[in-house]
Amino acid sequence: MAKAIKGKVTYQNIETGFWGIIEPNGQKWMIINMPEQLKYNNKTVEVSIEPIDAMSTAMWGTPARIISFETI
């Protein structure tokens, strides 16, 4: 089920590295398909995501994929 979120983009240099989004309430999302246009630390974005059932050894945030996005 898709969910609309707003937050700041962050790069996490854990293991092989990955991009995530942190909402103002502290919720962390580990994005598996971060678009190139959004790959800037501290960039504020509005995205529609779909949480996915995936395992990660990074233990950071909830895995999700971006369905659509908008930069602010």
N, C-alpha and C positions, 0 to 999 in steps of 0.2 A: 504494500500500500504506500503510495507516494505521500511525502510530507514536505511542506514548505518550511525552510529555515533561513535565518539571516545570521551571519557571523563573520569572523575573521579567518582568513586563510593562514595556515601555518605549515612549515616544512619540518618534519621530525626526522632527525638524523639517527634513527634507531635501526639497527641491522642494515638493510640495504637502502633505507630511507623511504619516506612516503609523504604525501600531502594530506592534510586534514583541514577541518573547519571546526572552530570553537565558537559556540553560541554565547551570547552575553550571560546566560545562566550557568555557564561552565560545561554544558554538554559537549562532548567531543565526538566527532565523526571522522573515521578513517576512510577517506575517499579512494576507491579503487580505479576510478577513471577520470581523474582531474583534468579538465580541458587546459590546453596550453595557455589560453587567455587568462586563466585564473591563477596561474602558478607564480604568485607574488606574495611574499610574506606580509602579513598584516593588511592585505587587501580586503575590504568589506564586500561581501557578496550576498545575493539572495539566490537561493537554489531550491529546486525541487529534487528531493532525494528519495531513494527507495532503499531502506535497510535490507541487507542481505545476510543470509545465514552462511558465514564463512569463519574459518579459524585463522588466527594469526598468532605468531609467537611474540609480536611486538607488544601485545597487551596494552594498547592505547586506543581508546574510543570504540565506537560501534561501527563495524564495516558497513559501507553504503555505496551506492552508485548514483551519480548525478543523472537526472532525467532531463532537466532544463536549468538554465541559469541566467542571471542578469548581474552586471557589474554596477556598482554605485559610485 
